Amino acid sequence: MSAARSLLLGHRGLSAKHLENSMEAFRAALTAGMDGFELDVQPTRDGVCLVLHDEDLGRTANGSGLLRQMKAAELPALKNGEPLPRLADVLDLPAKLINVELKGEPGWQQALATVEAAEALDRVLFSSFEHSEVLQLWAACETARCGFLWETDEAMDLSAEELADLPEALWLHPPLKAVKARPELWAPYAQRLALWGMATPAEAAGLPFTPAVLIADSI
């Protein structure tokens, strides 16, 4: 990955202008010139890896209910009229990089199986706030790219020693706010950083280094 510029990913697709985590938003991110996108996955009751951020369908779909308690065939359409995306379908899009965030636990098995079946490991970066999920996936597939996600307060509390103790191949996904507060802490890991929490990539322009990946709502 070149240090000349950061790879730009659309947060849940081009979510500033389209319904988040929809095929429409993912396609729009690529059309706008983004290198790929970030999305959230969790399994249905019958083990299908679906793209959805919340536990409940109500905010983005024409119906409610917990995704994990429903079968794939029972799911309502999204509020833009599209079916709820399956990760398998999203992997067909020509993105350079797709950040697959594992929501809740367990769920890594279905996500990994879907990516492996699509032969897309080289285009996927797995991440989660549930670090145990990441470590289990990584143990099952050593060639998978995996990263730890942190909320702002968690990232603010991290010490240099804690970061140095993490495996060298592990990606780091702190929010931009935490990195701006202590850029010297994160600078040594620039080529393993995927920064999130920004409306546009311009918000990261003042950093004294070039992060590998920026995840933004728009371009």
BELNOR-V352425 format. One record per run of one state. SS is the DSSP state (A for helix, B for strand, O for the rest). FROM is the first residue (numbers start at 1). TO is the last residue. If there is no record, write none. Layout:
{{SS FROM TO} {SS FROM TO}}
This chain:
{{O 1 6} {B 7 11} {O 12 22} {A 23 31} {O 32 35} {B 36 43} {O 44 48} {B 49 51} {O 52 55} {B 56 56} {O 57 60} {B 61 61} {O 62 65} {B 66 66} {A 67 69} {O 70 71} {A 72 74} {O 75 77} {B 78 78} {O 79 85} {B 86 86} {A 87 90} {O 91 96} {B 97 102} {O 103 107} {A 108 117} {O 118 120} {A 121 123} {B 124 128} {O 129 130} {A 131 140} {O 141 144} {B 145 149} {O 150 151} {A 152 157} {O 158 159} {A 160 164} {O 165 170} {B 171 173} {O 174 174} {B 175 175} {A 176 181} {O 182 182} {A 183 192} {B 193 198} {O 199 200} {A 201 204} {O 205 212} {B 213 216} {O 217 219}}
